[in-house]
Amino acid sequence: MATNAKPVINTADLSLEHWTKGKLFESRDTSFGKQLGLTNLGISYSEVPPGKSGCPFHNHHVEDELFYIIEGTGEYRFGEQRYPIKKGDVLGAPSGGPETAHQIINTGSTPLIYLGLSTKAKTEICEYPDSGKFLAKTNRDGGSFGHIGRGENTLDYWDGEPGL
């Protein structure tokens, strides 16, 4: 177990970061898998206010995600469908293409509180169907790499190579 890791954490003791982006995105949240000593499983706690979402509509090519609704009501946007969600619901977001894109939206009148669990891949590609973006990231010992871009910025494999 990692140094300073605890085998038990109460969500009431978590330090939450409050952030907002534009009119739709806002949350009080934190990731705390490392605090539990987890290295291959991510876990987060989120409190999303009414009318907001904690993330854009997206899909993962490698990592699976699961969400457990603790309190509140909302909507789970999954692929081309929308599902009402409430306390006690468990939501699956398997890896895949745009057909597994997902987003949780608080459509209720009280905060929507949920846990998110995910596998942790060394390398991941995410797509954002609403905005046409992609994220390429990798985590490795001693460093990481991440890039957000759009497909229309595609380069030829040989672009910029010396001697061409």
PyRosetta script that sets phi, psi and omega in degrees:
from pyrosetta import init, pose_from_sequence

init()
pose = pose_from_sequence("MATNAKPVINTADLSLEHWTKGKLFESRDTSFGKQLGLTNLGISYSEVPPGKSGCPFHNHHVEDELFYIIEGTGEYRFGEQRYPIKKGDVLGAPSGGPETAHQIINTGSTPLIYLGLSTKAKTEICEYPDSGKFLAKTNRDGGSFGHIGRGENTLDYWDGEPGL")
pose.set_psi(1, 138.7)
pose.set_omega(1, -177.9)
pose.set_phi(2, -62.1)
pose.set_psi(2, 152.4)
pose.set_omega(2, 177.7)
pose.set_phi(3, -56.7)
pose.set_psi(3, 139.4)
pose.set_omega(3, -179.9)
pose.set_phi(4, 69.9)
pose.set_psi(4, 4.3)
pose.set_omega(4, 178.0)
pose.set_phi(5, -75.1)
pose.set_psi(5, 149.1)
pose.set_omega(5, 178.9)
pose.set_phi(6, -120.5)
pose.set_psi(6, 144.8)
pose.set_omega(6, 177.0)
pose.set_phi(7, -80.1)
pose.set_psi(7, -14.8)
pose.set_omega(7, -178.7)
pose.set_phi(8, -136.8)
pose.set_psi(8, 130.5)
pose.set_omega(8, 175.5)
pose.set_phi(9, -134.1)
pose.set_psi(9, 135.7)
pose.set_omega(9, 174.8)
pose.set_phi(10, -96.6)
pose.set_psi(10, 131.4)
pose.set_omega(10, -177.2)
pose.set_phi(11, -60.9)
pose.set_psi(11, -25.1)
pose.set_omega(11, 177.8)
pose.set_phi(12, -66.9)
pose.set_psi(12, -19.7)
pose.set_omega(12, -179.3)
pose.set_phi(13, -93.6)
pose.set_psi(13, -1.0)
pose.set_omega(13, -179.0)
pose.set_phi(14, -73.1)
pose.set_psi(14, 144.2)
pose.set_omega(14, 172.8)
pose.set_phi(15, -91.0)
pose.set_psi(15, 113.9)
pose.set_omega(15, -176.4)
pose.set_phi(16, -95.5)
pose.set_psi(16, 142.2)
pose.set_omega(16, 173.9)
pose.set_phi(17, -96.6)
pose.set_psi(17, 127.5)
pose.set_omega(17, 176.0)
pose.set_phi(18, -97.7)
pose.set_psi(18, 127.0)
pose.set_omega(18, 179.3)
pose.set_phi(19, -141.8)
pose.set_psi(19, 159.6)
pose.set_omega(19, 177.3)
pose.set_phi(20, -146.8)
pose.set_psi(20, 143.4)
pose.set_omega(20, 176.8)
pose.set_phi(21, -137.1)
pose.set_psi(21, 112.3)
pose.set_omega(21, 178.5)
pose.set_phi(22, 63.3)
pose.set_psi(22, -153.4)
pose.set_omega(22, -176.2)
pose.set_phi(23, -89.7)
pose.set_psi(23, -23.4)
pose.set_omega(23, -173.4)
pose.set_phi(24, -99.1)
pose.set_psi(24, -27.5)
pose.set_omega(24, -169.2)
pose.set_phi(25, -107.4)
pose.set_psi(25, 124.8)
pose.set_omega(25, 177.5)
pose.set_phi(26, -163.4)
pose.set_psi(26, 144.4)
pose.set_omega(26, 178.2)
pose.set_phi(27, -163.7)
pose.set_psi(27, 158.1)
pose.set_omega(27, 164.1)
pose.set_phi(28, -114.8)
pose.set_psi(28, 114.9)
pose.set_omega(28, -173.0)
pose.set_phi(29, -154.2)
pose.set_psi(29, 172.3)
pose.set_omega(29, 174.7)
pose.set_phi(30, -163.3)
pose.set_psi(30, 152.5)
pose.set_omega(30, 170.5)
pose.set_phi(31, -101.5)
pose.set_psi(31, 138.3)
pose.set_omega(31, -175.5)
pose.set_phi(32, -141.3)
pose.set_psi(32, 20.2)
pose.set_omega(32, 177.5)
pose.set_phi(33, -59.5)
pose.set_psi(33, -42.5)
pose.set_omega(33, -179.8)
pose.set_phi(34, -62.7)
pose.set_psi(34, -34.3)
pose.set_omega(34, 178.7)
pose.set_phi(35, -63.9)
pose.set_psi(35, -25.1)
pose.set_omega(35, 177.8)
pose.set_phi(36, -91.6)
pose.set_psi(36, -2.5)
pose.set_omega(36, -178.7)
pose.set_phi(37, 85.5)
pose.set_psi(37, 12.3)
pose.set_omega(37, -178.7)
pose.set_phi(38, -81.9)
pose.set_psi(38, 134.7)
pose.set_omega(38, 177.7)
pose.set_phi(39, -115.2)
pose.set_psi(39, -23.0)
pose.set_omega(39, -178.0)
pose.set_phi(40, -115.2)
pose.set_psi(40, 6.1)
pose.set_omega(40, 179.6)
pose.set_phi(41, -134.6)
pose.set_psi(41, 124.8)
pose.set_omega(41, 176.6)
pose.set_phi(42, -95.1)
pose.set_psi(42, 147.0)
pose.set_omega(42, 175.7)
pose.set_phi(43, -143.4)
pose.set_psi(43, 137.3)
pose.set_omega(43, 179.5)
pose.set_phi(44, -135.9)
pose.set_psi(44, 157.9)
pose.set_omega(44, 177.0)
pose.set_phi(45, -123.2)
pose.set_psi(45, 131.0)
pose.set_omega(45, -177.0)
pose.set_phi(46, -134.5)
pose.set_psi(46, 140.2)
pose.set_omega(46, 171.3)
pose.set_phi(47, -123.4)
pose.set_psi(47, 110.9)
pose.set_omega(47, -175.8)
pose.set_phi(48, -109.7)
pose.set_psi(48, 125.7)
pose.set_omega(48, -178.9)
pose.set_phi(49, -71.3)
pose.set_psi(49, 163.0)
pose.set_omega(49, 179.5)
pose.set_phi(50, -54.2)
pose.set_psi(50, 138.9)
pose.set_omega(50, 177.4)
pose.set_phi(51, 79.3)
pose.set_psi(51, 4.3)
pose.set_omega(51, -174.8)
pose.set_phi(52, -119.7)
pose.set_psi(52, 168.0)
pose.set_omega(52, 174.1)
pose.set_phi(53, -131.8)
pose.set_psi(53, 150.3)
pose.set_omega(53, -179.6)
pose.set_phi(54, -88.9)
pose.set_psi(54, -5.7)
pose.set_omega(54, 179.7)
pose.set_phi(55, -164.0)
pose.set_psi(55, 159.0)
pose.set_omega(55, 174.7)
pose.set_phi(56, -70.7)
pose.set_psi(56, 163.1)
pose.set_omega(56, 173.5)
pose.set_phi(57, -62.9)
pose.set_psi(57, 123.1)
pose.set_omega(57, -173.9)
pose.set_phi(58, -155.1)
pose.set_psi(58, 162.4)
pose.set_omega(58, 172.8)
pose.set_phi(59, -133.5)
pose.set_psi(59, 153.3)
pose.set_omega(59, 178.5)
pose.set_phi(60, -108.4)
pose.set_psi(60, 136.3)
pose.set_omega(60, 177.3)
pose.set_phi(61, -84.1)
pose.set_psi(61, -20.0)
pose.set_omega(61, -175.3)
pose.set_phi(62, -122.6)
pose.set_psi(62, -47.6)
pose.set_omega(62, -172.7)
pose.set_phi(63, -83.8)
pose.set_psi(63, 141.7)
pose.set_omega(63, 170.8)
pose.set_phi(64, -94.4)
pose.set_psi(64, 148.1)
pose.set_omega(64, 175.4)
pose.set_phi(65, -130.1)
pose.set_psi(65, 153.1)
pose.set_omega(65, 175.9)
pose.set_phi(66, -138.7)
pose.set_psi(66, 140.6)
pose.set_omega(66, 178.6)
pose.set_phi(67, -126.1)
pose.set_psi(67, 140.2)
pose.set_omega(67, 177.1)
pose.set_phi(68, -121.5)
pose.set_psi(68, 121.4)
pose.set_omega(68, -177.6)
pose.set_phi(69, -83.3)
pose.set_psi(69, 117.2)
pose.set_omega(69, -179.1)
pose.set_phi(70, -87.3)
pose.set_psi(70, -45.3)
pose.set_omega(70, -178.5)
pose.set_phi(71, -148.8)
pose.set_psi(71, 152.1)
pose.set_omega(71, 173.0)
pose.set_phi(72, 95.7)
pose.set_psi(72, -176.9)
pose.set_omega(72, 179.1)
pose.set_phi(73, -135.0)
pose.set_psi(73, 159.5)
pose.set_omega(73, 179.6)
pose.set_phi(74, -175.5)
pose.set_psi(74, -156.5)
pose.set_omega(74, -178.3)
pose.set_phi(75, -134.1)
pose.set_psi(75, 136.1)
pose.set_omega(75, 175.9)
pose.set_phi(76, -106.4)
pose.set_psi(76, 110.3)
pose.set_omega(76, 176.4)
pose.set_phi(77, -87.6)
pose.set_psi(77, 118.3)
pose.set_omega(77, -177.1)
pose.set_phi(78, -136.2)
pose.set_psi(78, 116.0)
pose.set_omega(78, -175.7)
pose.set_phi(79, 58.9)
pose.set_psi(79, -128.1)
pose.set_omega(79, 179.6)
pose.set_phi(80, -95.0)
pose.set_psi(80, 4.9)
pose.set_omega(80, -176.4)
pose.set_phi(81, -107.8)
pose.set_psi(81, 162.6)
pose.set_omega(81, 174.0)
pose.set_phi(82, -132.0)
pose.set_psi(82, 133.9)
pose.set_omega(82, -176.0)
pose.set_phi(83, -125.9)
pose.set_psi(83, 133.7)
pose.set_omega(83, 173.4)
pose.set_phi(84, -69.0)
pose.set_psi(84, 141.1)
pose.set_omega(84, 179.3)
pose.set_phi(85, -129.4)
pose.set_psi(85, 154.1)
pose.set_omega(85, -179.2)
pose.set_phi(86, -152.7)
pose.set_psi(86, 174.5)
pose.set_omega(86, 177.8)
pose.set_phi(87, -46.8)
pose.set_psi(87, 131.6)
pose.set_omega(87, 178.2)
pose.set_phi(88, 93.3)
pose.set_psi(88, -12.6)
pose.set_omega(88, -179.8)
pose.set_phi(89, -74.4)
pose.set_psi(89, 144.8)
pose.set_omega(89, 175.5)
pose.set_phi(90, -116.3)
pose.set_psi(90, 127.3)
pose.set_omega(90, -175.2)
pose.set_phi(91, -113.7)
pose.set_psi(91, 131.5)
pose.set_omega(91, 177.7)
pose.set_phi(92, -102.1)
pose.set_psi(92, 140.4)
pose.set_omega(92, 175.7)
pose.set_phi(93, -136.3)
pose.set_psi(93, 80.0)
pose.set_omega(93, -179.0)
pose.set_phi(94, -70.2)
pose.set_psi(94, 158.4)
pose.set_omega(94, 176.7)
pose.set_phi(95, -65.4)
pose.set_psi(95, 154.3)
pose.set_omega(95, -180.0)
pose.set_phi(96, 160.6)
pose.set_psi(96, -160.4)
pose.set_omega(96, 179.4)
pose.set_phi(97, -94.0)
pose.set_psi(97, -159.5)
pose.set_omega(97, -178.7)
pose.set_phi(98, -55.7)
pose.set_psi(98, -22.2)
pose.set_omega(98, 177.9)
pose.set_phi(99, -66.5)
pose.set_psi(99, -15.7)
pose.set_omega(99, 177.0)
pose.set_phi(100, -111.0)
pose.set_psi(100, 12.2)
pose.set_omega(100, 176.9)
pose.set_phi(101, -60.4)
pose.set_psi(101, 145.7)
pose.set_omega(101, -173.5)
pose.set_phi(102, -148.5)
pose.set_psi(102, 156.7)
pose.set_omega(102, 178.4)
pose.set_phi(103, -162.8)
pose.set_psi(103, 137.8)
pose.set_omega(103, 176.1)
pose.set_phi(104, -104.7)
pose.set_psi(104, 127.5)
pose.set_omega(104, -178.0)
pose.set_phi(105, -123.5)
pose.set_psi(105, 131.1)
pose.set_omega(105, 176.7)
pose.set_phi(106, -82.2)
pose.set_psi(106, 108.0)
pose.set_omega(106, 177.3)
pose.set_phi(107, -102.4)
pose.set_psi(107, 3.2)
pose.set_omega(107, -178.3)
pose.set_phi(108, -89.7)
pose.set_psi(108, -168.5)
pose.set_omega(108, -177.7)
pose.set_phi(109, -109.8)
pose.set_psi(109, 1.5)
pose.set_omega(109, 177.9)
pose.set_phi(110, -128.4)
pose.set_psi(110, 165.7)
pose.set_omega(110, 178.4)
pose.set_phi(111, -56.8)
pose.set_psi(111, 140.6)
pose.set_omega(111, 174.3)
pose.set_phi(112, -96.7)
pose.set_psi(112, 117.7)
pose.set_omega(112, -174.7)
pose.set_phi(113, -115.0)
pose.set_psi(113, 129.8)
pose.set_omega(113, -178.8)
pose.set_phi(114, -152.1)
pose.set_psi(114, 158.6)
pose.set_omega(114, 171.3)
pose.set_phi(115, -101.0)
pose.set_psi(115, 142.6)
pose.set_omega(115, 173.3)
pose.set_phi(116, -119.2)
pose.set_psi(116, 131.0)
pose.set_omega(116, 176.3)
pose.set_phi(117, -121.4)
pose.set_psi(117, 141.7)
pose.set_omega(117, 180.0)
pose.set_phi(118, -148.3)
pose.set_psi(118, 150.6)
pose.set_omega(118, 168.5)
pose.set_phi(119, -69.6)
pose.set_psi(119, 156.4)
pose.set_omega(119, -178.9)
pose.set_phi(120, -120.6)
pose.set_psi(120, 105.1)
pose.set_omega(120, 179.4)
pose.set_phi(121, -90.1)
pose.set_psi(121, 151.0)
pose.set_omega(121, 175.5)
pose.set_phi(122, -67.5)
pose.set_psi(122, -32.9)
pose.set_omega(122, -179.9)
pose.set_phi(123, -132.8)
pose.set_psi(123, 138.6)
pose.set_omega(123, -176.5)
pose.set_phi(124, -145.1)
pose.set_psi(124, 146.5)
pose.set_omega(124, 170.9)
pose.set_phi(125, -122.7)
pose.set_psi(125, 126.7)
pose.set_omega(125, 175.2)
pose.set_phi(126, -116.7)
pose.set_psi(126, 145.8)
pose.set_omega(126, 173.9)
pose.set_phi(127, -117.8)
pose.set_psi(127, 150.8)
pose.set_omega(127, 179.4)
pose.set_phi(128, -123.8)
pose.set_psi(128, 89.0)
pose.set_omega(128, -172.9)
pose.set_phi(129, -57.9)
pose.set_psi(129, -33.9)
pose.set_omega(129, -178.4)
pose.set_phi(130, -66.9)
pose.set_psi(130, -34.2)
pose.set_omega(130, -174.4)
pose.set_phi(131, -110.6)
pose.set_psi(131, -5.8)
pose.set_omega(131, 178.8)
pose.set_phi(132, 73.1)
pose.set_psi(132, 18.3)
pose.set_omega(132, 179.9)
pose.set_phi(133, -92.7)
pose.set_psi(133, 167.2)
pose.set_omega(133, 169.0)
pose.set_phi(134, -140.4)
pose.set_psi(134, 156.2)
pose.set_omega(134, 175.8)
pose.set_phi(135, -124.5)
pose.set_psi(135, 126.6)
pose.set_omega(135, 172.2)
pose.set_phi(136, -114.3)
pose.set_psi(136, 125.7)
pose.set_omega(136, -179.2)
pose.set_phi(137, -144.3)
pose.set_psi(137, 153.7)
pose.set_omega(137, 174.3)
pose.set_phi(138, -144.9)
pose.set_psi(138, 144.8)
pose.set_omega(138, 176.3)
pose.set_phi(139, -122.7)
pose.set_psi(139, 128.6)
pose.set_omega(139, 178.9)
pose.set_phi(140, -142.7)
pose.set_psi(140, 163.6)
pose.set_omega(140, 177.6)
pose.set_phi(141, -57.5)
pose.set_psi(141, 127.9)
pose.set_omega(141, 177.1)
pose.set_phi(142, 87.3)
pose.set_psi(142, 1.6)
pose.set_omega(142, 177.8)
pose.set_phi(143, 167.0)
pose.set_psi(143, 178.5)
pose.set_omega(143, 179.1)
pose.set_phi(144, -151.1)
pose.set_psi(144, 168.1)
pose.set_omega(144, 177.6)
pose.set_phi(145, -140.6)
pose.set_psi(145, 139.7)
pose.set_omega(145, 175.6)
pose.set_phi(146, -150.5)
pose.set_psi(146, 142.3)
pose.set_omega(146, 178.5)
pose.set_phi(147, -147.4)
pose.set_psi(147, 131.5)
pose.set_omega(147, 173.7)
pose.set_phi(148, -109.7)
pose.set_psi(148, 130.3)
pose.set_omega(148, -178.8)
pose.set_phi(149, -150.8)
pose.set_psi(149, -171.6)
pose.set_omega(149, 176.8)
pose.set_phi(150, -128.4)
pose.set_psi(150, 149.3)
pose.set_omega(150, -178.0)
pose.set_phi(151, -59.5)
pose.set_psi(151, -29.9)
pose.set_omega(151, -177.6)
pose.set_phi(152, -69.6)
pose.set_psi(152, -8.7)
pose.set_omega(152, 177.8)
pose.set_phi(153, -93.5)
pose.set_psi(153, 21.0)
pose.set_omega(153, -177.2)
pose.set_phi(154, -61.7)
pose.set_psi(154, 137.9)
pose.set_omega(154, 176.4)
pose.set_phi(155, -111.5)
pose.set_psi(155, 156.4)
pose.set_omega(155, 171.3)
pose.set_phi(156, -68.6)
pose.set_psi(156, 146.4)
pose.set_omega(156, -179.8)
pose.set_phi(157, -51.0)
pose.set_psi(157, -37.6)
pose.set_omega(157, -175.6)
pose.set_phi(158, -91.8)
pose.set_psi(158, -1.3)
pose.set_omega(158, -177.2)
pose.set_phi(159, -54.2)
pose.set_psi(159, 127.6)
pose.set_omega(159, 174.2)
pose.set_phi(160, 78.9)
pose.set_psi(160, 0.5)
pose.set_omega(160, -179.4)
pose.set_phi(161, -73.9)
pose.set_psi(161, 141.3)
pose.set_omega(161, -179.0)
pose.set_phi(162, -62.4)
pose.set_psi(162, 146.7)
pose.set_omega(162, 176.0)
pose.set_phi(163, 84.1)
pose.set_psi(163, 4.9)
pose.set_omega(163, 178.9)
pose.set_phi(164, -99.9)
pose.dump_pdb("model.pdb")
